Amino acid sequence: MTTTHSSNAPGIAAPGRTAGIVMIAASALSVLFMFHHPTGHGGGGLNMTSGVHAGMMLWLTAIFLGLVTHTARRGFSYLGTAAMVSYALGLIGHIGAATISGFLMARLAANVEPEASRDLFVLVMVTNRVLAELAVAATSIAFILWAADMIKSAPRLPVLAAIGLLAGVLPWLALMTGLLSMDVHGAPLVYTAHAVFTAAIGARLLQA
């Protein structure tokens, strides 16, 4: 006798609910950490700076795992898989920027005289900014692709797709037009926009 499993079976549904909870929590924590990002104008110190950026790496990776679960549950369509690859590239950029800002810059500041290595500091800061901007671009493309998949595939999710389009297009457009920059003032706004979409996907996983 052949046994079939319902999509609501505990062994199948539980990973989606777990991923949803993790995504919502990680999205909220990513916003919380970004708004507590050290400004570099006194205070914070090495431990605070490293802790914030290490936390961001953890939360963004947790969000990525949830997005993989979301894509898997929708059947790894071409658009969904392309979105997942694009987000993975963005995650690499985010981790690279966080490593520079949270660890490398702190070590350089502690061990190298700024006046003696000004060009080095400028190079590192520019590299950090470029990685962050590329990460936002890749993440924005990923969100747009996921939104397109939600519109094209069954079941269609028009509201979630609209949130994805806004979270993908608006931060990217703001960066390209110079309305925002990936500094301590602009980055929290970008991550907040991204977190709204990823938390919404997490909420959807709880319902699936």
Buried (B, 14 or more C-beta within 10 A) or exposed (E): EEEEEEEEEEEEBEEBBBBBBBBBBBBBBBBBBBBEBBEBEEEBEBEBBBBBBBBBBBBBBBBBBBBBBBBBBBEEBEBBBBBBBBBBBBBBBBBBBBBBBBBBBBEBBEEEEEEEBEEEBEEBEEBBBBBBBBBBBBBBBBBBBBBBBBBEBEEEBEEBBBBBBBBBBBBBEBBEEEEBBBEBEBBBBBBBBBBBBBBBBBBBBBEB
